């Protein structure tokens, strides 16, 4: 028997573990390449993990609900006998299995009961990265991809399916496609709610001065006690909480704040937003301009585009700017605009809009949320003037963007000082004082201020 180890993949920077939500296979099952093995949930994404090999499942090492460290072997697949691939090929496949072969799924899927999994609708069809890559290389658009029948798990398009389709298309064969048929709905088993907290057993004789505490234990994981409802954090909120506490313990935070006159930027946006929408198909916000200013500042001050490892400073060769996005469920995620310094304003606007939409639709891929070297969070969305953001580890700085409001301001003119109505906002920079001193942090922040105040209309 030639054993192939299926390992827990790393689904994002700073992610060290994942929770197995459900297994799609059992010991003894014969699987094909790209068949889904299990579904995993982390703080940032939910993902279906497909198999990179064909073979027989001979061992499953963890059960549903277990939280497993990245890189840990979770299952063993027998990929053949004497004619199987050599050890180097197997090792390469295992490396690919831990990092690349993942497809993001909706949160609804992560809440399915282990006994019976709900069937995905047509709108929730998902593809492995290898299928998406082959489709992109062949010029197949998403709408066309949705019409290709799949032979994989629950009708998924496998690598074999997409390759066969591409060959037939390139050979000129007439291809009749229609939206992929939905699997027949499966009945959902009812599951009795599991108690999260229960009141201790009490005897019938209670002291008169001790009131009885009534607690309910619905499936949501809440209970009531003396007029207070207690609700357990969801998995994402727990990891966010741990990450924030870790960041405060790791980095000595210092925050600088400046007020920025963005009157020129506001006038420029008002003048160009309609034409921009007609040309690019996305709304023109202030965030692309702010991101451009940040990218220029990071290029000018590379000491901020770093991370810390022990007593070593790691200078990053790429400027990858994360943009914090508030999700519909109240949680937060930070998709990353890669090589932001190489994109013009149009490219930044399209990239930011696309990532925000993918985040809110739960369609971010692991690559979309990894590799960030600096983060921007927009307090102004909620009409807050400014805040003191917490650094997104392992980065060393984060920029908070405040609400833009009209203010009377003193303006210097050749004829003397005058009072005028100007558009102002606050920028707050939190930085890691281990490697960013006040001089560097202040100069970096002033660079962004100066860039925005002198925006070319």
N, C-alpha and C positions, 0 to 999 in steps of 0.2 A: 504494500500500500504506500502510495506517495501522498504525504500529508501536506495540505496547504492551510496555513493559519489565517483566519479572518480576524483582523484587529479592530479595536475601537478607533475610528478616524478622528483626526483633529479638525473640528468644524469652525475654526476661527482663532484669531490671535487672542492669547490669554485664556483660551478655553482649555481646561486640563482634564475634564471628565464629561461624560454624557450618561443620560438615563435611558435604558432600553424600555421603550414604550410597549412594543409588541414584536413577536417573532412571526415571520411569514412562512417559515419552514419548520420541519420537525426532523429529528434524527431518522435517517433512512431515506429521506427525500432525495430524488435525483433532480439536480438543478442545472440550468443552462447559464451561460455567461450573461450577465445583466439582469438575471432574475433577482427580485428584491429578497434580501435575507431578513432584515429587521429594520425597525424604525427607532430612531434615537432623538432625544430632545436635549438641547443645551440651553444656556442662558440666551443665546442669540438666534439660533435657528432650530427648526425641526427638520429632520432629513430621513429619506429612505436610503438605506445602504444596499446597493446592488452587488451581486457577486462578480468578481473579475474573472472567474474560472468556471468551467463545467465540471461536474463531479457529483459525488454523493456525500450528503451531510452525515458525518459519523459521530460528531460530538457537539453538544451545545453546553457551554460552560457557565452561562449566567441565565437567570430567569427574568421574566418581565418585571419591571419595577426596580431592578438592580442598577445602581449608579457605578459606572466603571471608568477607570482612569484611561486617558488617551494612550494608545499603543498596547493595551492589554489584549491578549488573545481571547476572543469571545466564542469562537466556534472553529471546528476542524472540518475540512472538506477533503475527501479522497479524490484526487484528480487523475488516478489511473495507476497502472502497474509499471512494468519495466520500460514501456515506451513513453512514459510521462516526461515532461520537460526537465531539464537539468536544474541543479540547485540554483545557479545564477538566475535562470529565467523565473523560477519560483520566487526567489527573493525580490526580483524586480516587480513581479506582479503583486507581492505582498506590500511593497512600498507604495505602489499605486493604489492599492485597496484602502490604505489608511488615510490617504490625503485627498484623492481626486474623485473617486467614483461615488459621488453623493448627489442627491437631488432634493431640493427644498420642498417641503409639503406644508399644507395649511395647518394652523393651530387646531382646527377642528379635528384633524386626524389624530393629533396628539392626545385628544381627550376621549378617544374611542375606548370602549370597554375591552379588556383583554380577550374575553370569550368570543365576541363577534365583532368584526371590524366593519364599519359602515362603508358602502361603496362610493367611490368618488364620482362626482358628476362630470359631465363633459367639460365644464369650465375649469375643472381642477385637475386636468391631465398634466402629468409631470414627466420630465425627460432627464435621463442621466447626462452628465457633462459630455461623455463621449458621443452620444447621439446628437446633442446640440452643436458640438464642434463639427461633426460630419455634415450636419445640415447647413451650418454657416458656410463651410468651405464649398458646398455644392450650390449655394445661392438659394436655398429653400427657405421661404418666408414662414413665420409662425403659423399663419392661417393654412398654408399648404401642409405644414408638418402635422397640424391637427387632424388632417384628413387621412393620414397614412394608417392603415390597420396595423395593430400590434399583436404579436404572438407571445409577448412576455406576460409577467404577472399582472393580473387584472387588466389585460389588454394593453399593457405598456409597450411602447415601441423599443425594440431591442436593437443592438448594433447590427445584427444580421438583417433585421427588417429595413433599417435605413439604408444599409449598403445595397440591398437588393433593389430597393426603390430607386436609388441613384443610378444604378447600372441600367435598369429598364428605361429610366427617363433619358439618360445620355445616349442610349442606343436608338432612341426615337420611337420606342413602343408607345402605343396609345394607352395612357393610364387613366382608368376611370376610378375616381376617388369620391368618397362621401364621408361625412363626419363619422368618426369611429363610434361604433355601437357601444352603448352603455351596458355594463354587466347587469344581469338580472338582480333586482334588489334582494337583499338577504334580510331575514327577520332579525331584529335586534333583541337580544335577550335582556330581560330585566335583571338588574343586579341590586341586591339589597344594599342600602347605604351602610358604609363602614363607619362605626363611631370613631370620632377623632378625640373627643374628651367626654368623660362620663363622670357623674357625681359619685362620690364614694358611698358604699352601702351604709345605710343608717338603720338603727333600731327604731321600733315604734315609739319608744320613750325618749323624747328629745328634751333637753333643757329649754324652758320657755324663752330664755333670752337669746337662743341661737336660732335665727330664722332659717327656714329650709331654702336652699338655693335650687332654683329650677333651671335645668339646662336641657337644651334640645340639641340633637346631633344629626342635622340633615346632611345629605350627601355633599353639600358645598363645603363642609368642614367648618361650620360656624356653631357657636353655642352662646346662649344668653345667661348672664349671671348678674343678678341685682341691677337690672336695667342697662347692662353693658353688653353689647354684642362683640364677641371675639371671633375674628376670622383669620385663619392661617394664610400666610403669604402664598401666592402661587410660585411655581418653580422659578420662573424668570425673575420675579421680584426678589426671591431669596438670593439668587446669584448676584443680582445688581447690588443688593444690600451688602453682601460679603465683599464685592469688588470695590465698593465705595469706602468701606471701612479699611480694607487693605491698602487702598491708595493713600488715605490719610495717615496710616501708620508708616507707609513706605517713604512718602515724600513730605519734607517740611514745606508746607504751602505758604507762599506769599502772593498777595493780590495787589496789582496796580490798576488804577482807574483813570481814564482820561475822558474829557468831553470833546466830541467831534462835531464840527459844523459841516453837515452833509447837504447844504442847500444846493450846491451845484449838482450833486448826484441825484437829488430828488427831482430837480428840474429836467435833468437829462432823461431820467426814467419816464417822467410824465410825457416828454416829447417823443420818446421812441417806443413805448410799450405796445402800442397798437400795431405799428409796422413790424415790430419784432415778433408778435404773436402770429401775424399773417405769414411771416417768412419762416419761422422756426416751429410753429405749432405749440409753443409752450409760453406760459406767462413770464414776463420779465419781472423778477423780484430784485431786491437789493443784495441777496445772498451771492450771486455770481460776482458782483463787484467786490464784495467783502472778501470772498475767497481768492479773487485775483490779487487783492492787496496783501492778503496773508501769504500767498505763494511767493510774491515778490519779496516780502519781508524775510521769509525762510531762506530764500536764495541769498539775500544780503547778509543774513545772520545765521549761518549754518550751525552755530553752536546751540541753537534752539531746536534744530531738526535732529535730535539725538535721543538716545535712551541710555540708561545706566545699568551696568551689570557689575555688581560688586564695587570695586574702585576703578573700573574701566568705563570710559565714555564711548559709546558706539555711534559714530557719525553715519547718518543714513544718506545713501546716494540718490534716493528718490524722494520727491516731495509729494506725499500722499495725504490729502486733507480729508479728515472725517467730518461729516456733517450730522449732528445729532438730530434724530427724527422722533417725534412723539407719536406713538402708535395708538390705534383706536381703543386698545384695552388699558391705556394709561401707562404702559411700560415704555421704555426708551431703547432705541437701537442706533448705532452709529455706522451707517454705510460710508464707504471710502471712495473719494474721487482720486484715482491714481494719476500720478505725474501731472498734478494740477498746474504746475508751472509751464507745461508744454501746451496747454489748452488756451485758446483765445476766449473772449467773453461769451461768444455764442456756444462754444463747446462746453464751457463750464455750466452755462444755464441748462443746456440739454442734459448733461450728465447728472446734475443735481436734481432736476425734475424727475428724470428716469429712476434714479435711486430712491427718491422719496416715495414715488408711486409703488415701486417694487416692495419697499419696506412695509407700506400700509396694506398691501395686498398679500403679504407673507410670501413673496416670491424671490427674496434675496438668496443668492448663492453664497457659499462660504467665502469665495474670493471677494465678494462685494463688501465684506465686513472685516477683512484681515489686512494687515500691512500698513495701517495708518501710522503717520509720524507726527500728526498734529490734529487737534480737534477744535471745531467751532460749535458753540451752542447758542441758540437764538432766544434769549429771554424776551425779546421784543414781541415775539409771537403772542405772548400772554400779557402784553402791555406793561411788563415790568421794566423799570428804568435801568437797573443793572443788578448783577448778582456776583457771587464769589464761587465760580464753578470748581468742581473737584477734578483733578487731573485724571485723564483716561490712561491708566498704566498700560504699557511701559513707557508712554510718552512723558515729556517733561514740562509741557505747557498746554493750556487750553484757553481759548478766547471766548468771552461772553459778550453777546451783542444785545444792546438794550433797545427800548422802544424809541422811535423817532417822533419828536414832538416839536411844535412851534414854540419859540421863546423870543422874548426881546433881548437883544444883544448889542453891545457897544461895538461899532465898526469904525475903524480908522480910515479916514479919507484925506485926500490932499487939502480939503477945506476944513478939516478938523473932525473930531469924533461925532458920530451920529448914532442914534438908537434905531435899530431896524429889526423886523421880524425875520428870524432865521430858523432853519430846521436843524435841530441838535439831537445827538444821541450819545450815550455813554458806552465805552468799550472797557471791559475788565479782563485783565490777563492774570490768570493764576499760573505760577511757575514753581518748579522744583528748585528750592534754594540750595540744594547740594551742588548743582551744576550751573544754575542761572542766578547770577547776582543782580542786585538792584540796577546797576548800570546797564547791563545787557538787557534785562527785562524792560527797563524804561525806554531804551533806544529802540528796541524791537516794536514796542507798542506805539511809540511816537512815529515810527516809519509808517505804520498802518494808518494812523491819524492823518499824517501829512499827505499820503497817497489819496485818501478819500476826500480830504478837504480841497485838494487841487484836481479833482476829477475833471477830465476834459469833456465838455459838453458837445 
